[in-house]
Amino acid sequence: QVQLVESGGGLVQPGGSLRLSCAASITLFRLYTMAWYRQAPGKQRESVATITTAGTTNYSDSVKGRFTISRDNAKKMVYLFMNNLKPEDTAVYYCNVRPFDNWGQGTQVTVSS
C-alpha cells in the first residue's frame, strides 16, 4: 500500500517561492516515477511535474522554467521547488507514485497579495 504525505504549502505573494515536500511510504521507492499534480477550485487535477527513476524531469508548459522537481531515494522523498509564483498557481498540490492511484491529503498553495 502506498501512503503519501505532502507538506510545505502556504500563503505567498506573487513572485515568491515555496518548497513542497512529499514523504512516500512504498517499498522500492527508487523504482518508480514520481509526480506532482495540482487541483484548482472548479478545475480538474493536472500534472505539473514528473521525475523518473533516472532523474529525467518533465514539466507542464504553465510551470516550465519556474518549478523544479527533485527526489531523494534514500529518504523516499520528492520535492517541488516553486519560484516566481503567480496567482494562477493557487491550488491544492498532490504527489503521486506512478502508476498507482493513491493520493495524500495534499497541501494548499495560495498565491495572493
Summary of the structure (lengths in Angstrom):
residues: 113
radius of gyration: 13.1
end to end distance: 40.0
largest distance: 41.6
contacts: 328
relative contact order: 0.33
helix: 5%
strand: 50%
